[in-house]
């Protein structure tokens, strides 16, 4: 979380425990949760949900979609999940399928 907060000084309070959700679900599903966490950092540009050039991405923070599940580009928003835990779980399960 320190690494994330050093890259995103305006981290939304809703994401303050996100690393613990990755650890929780990763351990249950026997997935390297730290890899999934870093995948999320790349996908969401450190939970800013913006491209490196500052332009908004297709997914918004309120979707709790940390891996771009269902997005295809061109403004397609992809899937939405009810809360942070469920969004993390969806990503972990998506990795299990692979």
DALINKA-V52626 format. One record per residue. RES is the residue in three letters. SS is DSSP state (helix for helix, strand for strand, loop for the rest). PHI is phi in degrees with one decimal (NA if undefined). PSI is psi in radians with two decimals (NA if undefined). Layout:
((RES | SS | PHI | PSI) (RES | SS | PHI | PSI))
This chain:
((UNK | loop | NA | -0.58) (UNK | helix | -61.7 | -0.74) (UNK | helix | -61.0 | -0.82) (UNK | helix | -60.0 | -0.85) (UNK | helix | -65.2 | -0.48) (UNK | helix | -71.5 | -0.39) (UNK | helix | -97.7 | -0.33) (UNK | loop | -136.0 | 1.64) (UNK | loop | -71.9 | -0.25) (UNK | loop | -112.8 | 0.65) (UNK | loop | -58.6 | 2.25) (UNK | loop | -66.0 | 2.44) (UNK | helix | -54.7 | -0.54) (UNK | helix | -59.2 | -0.40) (UNK | helix | -101.3 | 0.19) (UNK | loop | -64.9 | -0.40) (UNK | loop | -114.3 | 0.29) (UNK | helix | -59.8 | -0.64) (UNK | helix | -62.3 | -0.66) (UNK | helix | -66.9 | -0.56) (UNK | helix | -68.5 | -0.68) (UNK | helix | -62.5 | -0.78) (UNK | helix | -63.4 | -0.80) (UNK | helix | -57.2 | -0.99) (UNK | helix | -70.7 | -0.61) (UNK | helix | -62.9 | -0.74) (UNK | helix | -65.6 | -0.75) (UNK | helix | -61.2 | -0.76) (UNK | helix | -91.6 | 0.05) (UNK | loop | 55.7 | 0.84) (UNK | loop | -116.8 | 2.47) (UNK | loop | -63.1 | 1.65) (UNK | helix | -64.0 | -0.53) (UNK | helix | -66.8 | -0.64) (UNK | helix | -64.9 | -0.76) (UNK | helix | -63.0 | -0.69) (UNK | helix | -61.0 | -0.80) (UNK | helix | -70.6 | -0.54) (UNK | helix | -60.6 | -0.75) (UNK | helix | -61.1 | -0.71) (UNK | helix | -60.2 | -0.71) (UNK | helix | -70.2 | -0.84) (UNK | helix | -59.9 | -0.67) (UNK | helix | -102.5 | 0.06) (UNK | loop | 52.3 | 0.99) (UNK | loop | 62.0 | 0.73) (UNK | loop | 61.5 | 0.46) (UNK | loop | -91.4 | -0.35) (UNK | loop | 56.7 | 0.64) (UNK | strand | -131.0 | 2.64) (UNK | loop | -70.9 | 2.82) (UNK | loop | -55.9 | -0.45) (UNK | loop | -81.8 | 0.02) (UNK | loop | 95.0 | -0.19) (UNK | loop | -71.6 | 2.49) (UNK | strand | -61.3 | 2.47) (UNK | loop | -83.5 | -3.12) (UNK | loop | -77.3 | -0.40) (UNK | loop | -102.9 | 2.44) (UNK | loop | -104.4 | 2.76) (UNK | helix | -56.8 | -0.62) (UNK | helix | -69.2 | -0.18) (UNK | helix | -79.0 | -0.30) (UNK | loop | 52.0 | 0.67) (UNK | loop | -110.9 | 1.74) (UNK | loop | -96.0 | 0.02) (UNK | loop | -129.9 | 0.23) (UNK | loop | 66.4 | 0.50) (UNK | loop | -64.1 | 2.13) (UNK | loop | 89.2 | -0.10) (UNK | loop | -82.5 | 2.52) (UNK | loop | -128.8 | 0.11) (UNK | strand | 91.2 | 3.04) (UNK | loop | 65.2 | 0.46) (UNK | loop | 94.2 | -0.02) (UNK | strand | -70.8 | 2.04) (UNK | loop | -75.3 | -0.35) (UNK | loop | 79.6 | -2.88) (UNK | loop | -78.6 | 2.73) (UNK | loop | -121.7 | 2.56) (UNK | loop | -126.7 | 2.56) (UNK | loop | -62.1 | -0.58) (UNK | loop | -153.4 | 3.08) (UNK | helix | -61.1 | -0.81) (UNK | helix | -57.8 | -0.80) (UNK | helix | -66.1 | -0.66) (UNK | helix | -64.6 | -0.72) (UNK | helix | -65.1 | -0.78) (UNK | helix | -58.5 | -0.73) (UNK | helix | -60.1 | -0.74) (UNK | helix | -65.4 | -0.78) (UNK | helix | -60.2 | -0.81) (UNK | helix | -65.7 | -0.61) (UNK | helix | -61.2 | -0.71) (UNK | helix | -66.9 | -0.64) (UNK | helix | -61.7 | -0.68) (UNK | helix | -61.0 | -0.63) (UNK | loop | -71.1 | NA))
